[in-house]
Amino acid sequence: MLRAANLEDKNAIARVLLESRRAFLPYAPSIHPPHETLEWVEQHLIPTGGVTVAVEDGEIVAVLAVSEDDSTTWVDQLYVLPGFGNLGLGSELLRFAHRSLRRPIRLLTFQQNSGSRRFYERHGYKVIALSEGQSNEKKCPDVLYELIVGTED
């Protein structure tokens, strides 16, 4: 089940972000302690109104956060709790985003994150730029993707 996030979800959302990053992004360790992530989720992420969660058996197991600027819609966060991968939750959240967001849709991921890159490319995203990570706080090389209209599922 997908639903909009609310402030009562802050601990569960922070857990998904922290555990997913720890499990799937070991080359990009967090520069923020867990309490700062929780504060950011509560004070910034959820209040934006662009957060959707996937719930399985009453537990939040995946998180999608989106935002818009003047010309682009962004997938800012898409994380699935370890142990819930390969169940289609990420795809379900991404399809939800495709149905509800204006184009173009862009996102950033780390170049080293091959699983994420394959996932986004399967869903119609194409590489439009590579960087050495100078604009992300982890300073890891990243890749900018854009959804090519007509290729999304």
C-alpha positions as CSV (number, residue, x, y, z in Angstrom):
1,M,0.0,0.0,0.0
2,L,1.2,3.5,-0.9
3,R,0.3,6.6,1.1
4,A,1.4,10.1,1.9
5,A,3.8,10.3,4.8
6,N,3.0,12.2,7.9
7,L,5.0,13.4,10.9
8,E,4.1,10.2,12.9
9,D,6.2,8.3,10.3
10,K,9.4,10.2,11.0
11,N,11.1,7.4,12.9
12,A,10.2,4.7,10.3
13,I,11.3,6.9,7.4
14,A,14.6,7.7,9.1
15,R,15.1,4.0,9.7
16,V,14.5,3.2,6.0
17,L,17.0,5.9,4.9
18,L,19.7,5.0,7.4
19,E,19.5,1.2,7.0
20,S,19.3,1.4,3.3
21,R,22.2,3.7,3.0
22,R,24.3,1.6,5.4
23,A,23.5,-1.6,3.5
24,F,23.6,-0.4,-0.1
25,L,26.0,2.5,-0.1
26,P,29.0,1.4,2.0
27,Y,31.3,3.5,-0.2
28,A,29.4,6.7,0.7
29,P,29.2,6.7,4.5
30,S,26.8,9.1,6.2
31,I,28.4,12.3,7.4
32,H,25.4,12.9,9.7
33,P,24.7,11.0,12.9
34,P,21.3,9.2,13.1
35,H,19.7,11.9,15.3
36,E,20.5,14.6,12.6
37,T,18.9,12.4,9.9
38,L,15.8,12.1,12.1
39,E,15.6,15.8,12.6
40,W,16.0,16.4,8.9
41,V,13.2,14.0,8.1
42,E,10.9,15.6,10.7
43,Q,11.8,19.3,10.0
44,H,12.5,19.3,6.3
45,L,11.6,16.1,4.4
46,I,8.1,15.3,5.5
47,P,6.9,19.0,5.7
48,T,7.6,19.4,1.9
49,G,4.6,17.2,1.2
50,G,6.4,15.2,-1.4
51,V,7.0,12.1,0.5
52,T,5.2,8.8,-0.2
53,V,5.7,5.6,1.7
54,A,5.1,1.9,0.9
55,V,3.6,0.0,3.8
56,E,3.7,-3.8,4.2
57,D,2.0,-5.5,7.1
58,G,1.8,-2.1,8.9
59,E,5.5,-1.4,8.5
60,I,7.0,1.4,6.4
61,V,9.4,-0.4,4.1
62,A,10.1,2.1,1.3
63,V,10.3,5.8,0.9
64,L,9.9,8.1,-2.2
65,A,10.5,11.9,-1.9
66,V,10.0,14.2,-4.8
67,S,10.3,18.0,-5.3
68,E,9.9,20.6,-8.0
69,D,11.8,23.6,-9.1
70,D,10.9,26.1,-11.8
71,S,11.6,23.7,-14.7
72,T,12.2,20.2,-13.4
73,T,10.7,17.6,-11.1
74,W,13.1,15.6,-9.0
75,V,13.1,12.2,-7.4
76,D,15.1,13.2,-4.4
77,Q,15.0,9.9,-2.4
78,L,14.0,6.4,-3.3
79,Y,15.0,3.8,-0.7
80,V,13.8,0.3,0.2
81,L,14.5,-1.2,3.5
82,P,17.0,-4.1,3.4
83,G,15.2,-7.4,3.2
84,F,12.4,-5.9,1.1
85,G,14.3,-5.5,-2.1
86,N,13.3,-7.2,-5.4
87,L,9.6,-7.3,-4.3
88,G,8.6,-4.5,-6.8
89,L,8.2,-1.8,-4.1
90,G,10.7,0.6,-5.7
91,S,9.1,0.1,-9.1
92,E,5.7,0.7,-7.7
93,L,6.8,3.9,-6.1
94,L,8.6,5.0,-9.3
95,R,5.5,4.3,-11.4
96,F,3.5,6.4,-8.9
97,A,5.9,9.2,-9.4
98,H,5.7,8.9,-13.2
99,R,1.9,9.1,-13.1
100,S,1.8,12.1,-10.8
101,L,4.7,14.3,-11.7
102,R,5.3,16.7,-14.6
103,R,8.1,16.2,-17.0
104,P,11.1,16.4,-17.1
105,I,11.8,14.1,-14.1
106,R,15.4,14.0,-13.0
107,L,17.4,12.2,-10.3
108,L,20.9,11.8,-9.1
109,T,22.6,8.6,-8.0
110,F,26.2,7.6,-7.3
111,Q,28.1,6.3,-10.3
112,Q,29.3,3.3,-8.1
113,N,25.7,2.3,-7.3
114,S,25.3,-0.1,-10.2
115,G,22.1,-1.7,-8.9
116,S,20.4,1.7,-8.7
117,R,21.6,2.6,-12.1
118,R,20.3,-0.6,-13.7
119,F,16.9,0.0,-11.9
120,Y,16.5,3.5,-13.2
121,E,17.6,2.6,-16.7
122,R,15.1,-0.2,-16.8
123,H,12.4,2.4,-16.0
124,G,13.4,4.7,-18.9
125,Y,16.0,7.0,-17.4
126,K,18.9,8.1,-19.5
127,V,22.3,9.5,-18.3
128,I,22.5,13.2,-19.1
129,A,25.6,14.1,-17.1
130,L,28.4,12.7,-14.9
131,S,30.3,14.5,-12.2
132,E,33.0,13.9,-9.8
133,G,30.7,14.5,-6.9
134,Q,31.6,18.2,-6.3
135,S,28.0,19.1,-5.7
136,N,27.0,16.3,-3.3
137,E,27.9,16.3,0.4
138,K,29.5,12.9,0.2
139,K,31.8,14.0,-2.6
140,C,31.2,10.7,-4.4
141,P,31.1,10.7,-8.2
142,D,27.5,10.9,-9.3
143,V,25.3,10.5,-12.4
144,L,22.4,12.7,-13.4
145,Y,19.5,10.9,-15.0
146,E,16.4,12.2,-16.9
147,L,13.3,10.2,-17.7
148,I,12.9,10.1,-21.4
149,V,9.2,10.8,-22.3
150,G,7.4,7.8,-23.7
151,T,9.9,5.2,-22.3
152,E,8.5,5.0,-18.7
153,D,6.2,2.2,-17.7
